[in-house]
Amino acid sequence: MNKAVISVLGPDRPGIIAAATRILFEQDCNIENVSQTILQSEFSGIFIVAMSGDLTIQDLHQYLKEGLNPLNLHVYVKNLDTPGIEFSVENSEPFIITTKGPDRKGLVAAVTEIIARYGANVTNLQAVFKGGDDPENNIMIYEVDVPNDIDQQALYKDLRAKAIELSLNISIQHRNVFEAINRI
Amino acid sequence: MLTDREILSTLEMLQNEHLDVRTVTLGINLLDCASHDLNRLKDNIFNRIADLAGNLVRVCNQIGDKYGIPVVNKRISVSPIAVVAGPFSSSQMIEIAGVLNRAAAEVNVDFIGGFTALVEKGISRGDRALIDAIPEALAETDRVCASVNVASTRAGINMDAVYLMGQKIKRAAGLSAKNDGIACAKLCVFANIPQDIPFMAGAYLGIGEADAVINVGVSGPGVVKKAVDRALAANPRMDLGRISELIKRTAYKVTRVGELIGREVAKNLDIRFGVADLSLAPTPNVGDSVGEIFQSLGLLSIGVPGTTAALALINDAVKKGGAFASSHVGGLSGSFLPVSEDLNISEAARNGHLSIEKLEALTSVCSVGLDMVAIPGETTEDTIAAIIADEMAIGVINNKTTATRLIPVPGKKAGDSAYFGGLLGQSVIMPVNNARGANPFIRLGGRIPAPIQSLTN
């Protein structure tokens, strides 16, 4: 069965999910995963659906556009590619990297460049930049799977050096600690 | 998925409050090391410890690095030597203490506990040999810790053993006179000793335990104090019910982390995880004090009126939070008030706010006992034994663990200072009522019968 990835983007308002899922239901699509988030006033949603019968990506895209464009939403639809070489979670440890510090351009790029260079995978990123120099107003939280077979100490050293360069207060902590403290 | 608020509040706790795991203690069963041949027994003991504990320190450091939470102390507890070495004489027991000391040094562990006898109901030949060996064994080694259980709710108080311990403490102090009687800092006398204490000097591995077990002391007085400080700064009118709730939540978090690390160490060493001990255990560092919590709660100092009520509140909240956080709670799980090891408590004693009698009263709610209390060198063995007997009575009647770690500092009197160094700290010497007197009551000996509350079947 073909699977499609649908992304919906536009100004947030009540009824976006209802409108999108009604169209999917009408086209006999089965929703397998949904994730949505709202940044400031902008809605973004991503759906993975199993398509039935002879429905094509182009048809699905057309139906969604017709239904969602009146809500000022942009829609993108593509085939779900068969997974290629995946990052293996079994051979990695989940860490949470948190930074606080003055806002400036290029913070996320600088941190993620190092994470990527070591082959570590960002699985979740939350960042809030309210601007200014108050560290509490500018926070990045990365959830990162760090492979066991890399030089983890070198990764942490590079991250800490970059943090000093950017005047960021950085913390690198295993996710299990957060889970242990916050989950029953 | 974790929320940003959960992540940030956890980080605040980790960064500002110096969270650590106070001790990971590897319990090693030595019962099958027994032999009629002393040299074989000594070899068996050394090899067993070197074999099982060889990786303990490395693994604890590795896990501590991984989580960014240090394991401060790595220690070993063993089966009671009075049982393992039952047939041997007192001088042979001293040799065995030497082996324990060498084995601890071999695996880079600072303290090894289990030079222990359990004599609450009677003293066997091996028990007597071990007790006689204690002064020399502790004076001649620096890593071996001894404990003697002289009372239990089920057996009553063995007053012969209590008096004997008064004598041995006095002798151990004399043998280590030039170090202010430091041998006594490694000797605990207990009522109702638990089998799985991870904390020194009282740790030993009980007869009912498996071949090896990892027990963890989670501690964190600094974390509790900071939580109280922060909450009261945000809301100075917070009432005690809410403070108790706050301490409970903090204890929950600290215990979860301790158990996480303990379990991971156990898994790496392929040894079963035993218990988390919830005791608040201070060190002589500022900010790592149990005494400071009392001041955060508004008391002038530990020891002033209100202290017993405050301790009851603190420790009950710690236990409630910890019990929910951990799958197996054990050990002492009380409050340690070691006078010399806690800067703030030591100051309270120096300023006259804290007396031995108040410390004894605190035992009745949840303190573990008279811990690291330096007393005048002239205190008689009768009086030392009498202080022990009083503490044991509180434990026996209240069905709880109590203990004493008394140090009669040779050549020094009340008000002088005693220096033990390192984690053992320093303290003013506390005055003792009837220090120099005889005590015919103690010398009557025999066994104070088990109390009526022991008849629970």
Chai-1 contact restraints between the chains, C-beta under 6 A:
chainA,res_idxA,chainB,res_idxB,connection_type,confidence,min_distance_angstrom,max_distance_angstrom,comment,restraint_id
A,T98,B,L11,contact,1.0,0.0,6.0,A-B,restraint_1
A,Q126,B,D4,contact,1.0,0.0,6.0,A-B,restraint_2
A,I141,B,D4,contact,1.0,0.0,6.0,A-B,restraint_3
A,I141,B,I7,contact,1.0,0.0,6.0,A-B,restraint_4
A,S171,B,L11,contact,1.0,0.0,6.0,A-B,restraint_5
A,Q173,B,G68,contact,1.0,0.0,6.0,A-B,restraint_6
A,H174,B,K66,contact,1.0,0.0,6.0,A-B,restraint_7
A,H174,B,Y67,contact,1.0,0.0,6.0,A-B,restraint_8
A,N176,B,L260,contact,1.0,0.0,6.0,A-B,restraint_9
A,V177,B,Y67,contact,1.0,0.0,6.0,A-B,restraint_10
A,F178,B,L2,contact,1.0,0.0,6.0,A-B,restraint_11
A,F178,B,I7,contact,1.0,0.0,6.0,A-B,restraint_12
A,F178,B,T10,contact,1.0,0.0,6.0,A-B,restraint_13
A,A180,B,R256,contact,1.0,0.0,6.0,A-B,restraint_14
A,A180,B,V257,contact,1.0,0.0,6.0,A-B,restraint_15
A,A180,B,L260,contact,1.0,0.0,6.0,A-B,restraint_16
A,I181,B,T10,contact,1.0,0.0,6.0,A-B,restraint_17
A,I181,B,K253,contact,1.0,0.0,6.0,A-B,restraint_18
A,I181,B,R256,contact,1.0,0.0,6.0,A-B,restraint_19
A,N182,B,E6,contact,1.0,0.0,6.0,A-B,restraint_20
